[in-house]
């Protein structure tokens, strides 16, 4: 799980057509799960790094696929950004 969502997010940001959703936009995600994902990441310091993401996301019940899809949506909405080191950084009210 350490790199799966980061790879998907990076491909989405790069505009790669090999993403599962070929419509050009991010795959739809459940808004309640997206809110839960945001809350979990906010509670862990607003930054999800490649080393600790499993310790943060797995206990909350997020699969690799779901975390990847949510990460892509957050990036496309401008609610998150990728750091130079590949970490996902939230840009929410609680994280600015």
N, C-alpha and C positions, 0 to 999 in steps of 0.2 A: 504494500500500500504506500510505501514511502515516496514513490515517484509517479504513480499512476495518474493522480489528479493534476499534478503539476505538468506532466506531459500533455494531457488533454487540454489544460488551460493554455499552455504555451502554443499549442497548435491552433486553438481557437483565436487567440490574439493575432497569430500570424496569418489567419484567414485560410487555413488549410482545408481543402475540399474532402479530405479523408476522414473527417469527423463523422460519427454515426448519423447525425442529423444533416442531411444534404440540402436543406432549405437555406442555408447560409447563416441562420441564427442559432443561438444555443438551444439545446434540447429542453423541453419543458420540465420543470420540477414542481413538486408539491410546495406551495407557499408556506405551509406549516413546517415542513421539514427544512426549508431554507431558513426560516426564522429560528428554528432549533439549532441549525448549524451555526448561524451567526452568534447565537447566545453562547454556544459551547466555545467557539473561538474567542469571543469577547472575554469569557470567564478565564480563558487560558492566556490572556495577555494581548489579544488582538492580532497575534502573529502565529501562523501555523507553519512550523518549519519542517523540513524534510526528515529530520531525525525523530521528532516527537509526535508527528501527526497521528500515528497509530495509537499511541497512548491517550490521545485526546479524542479521536473520532470513533474508535472501535467500542469503547465503553458506552458511547452515546448511540450505538447501533447503526453507524453509517458504513455502508459497503464502499469499496473502491469506486464502483461505478456511480453510485449516488453522490459521493463526495466530489468526484470529477465533474459531474453534471452541474452540481451546485457551484463549484469553483468557477466553472466557465460562465455561468449566469452572473455571478457576482462581478467577475471581471468585465463582462459585456455591459453591465448596468453601471459600472463605475463605483461599485460598492466595495471593491477590493482592487489591489494591484499586486503585481509580482515584484519582489525585490530582486536586486541583481543576483543574489545567491539562490533564487528560486522560491523563497518563502512567500506565502500568501499573507498579505497584510490587509486587514479590514480598514475601511474608511467610513465607518459608521459614526453616529453621534457619540457613542460610548468609546470610540477608539481614536478620535482626532486629538 
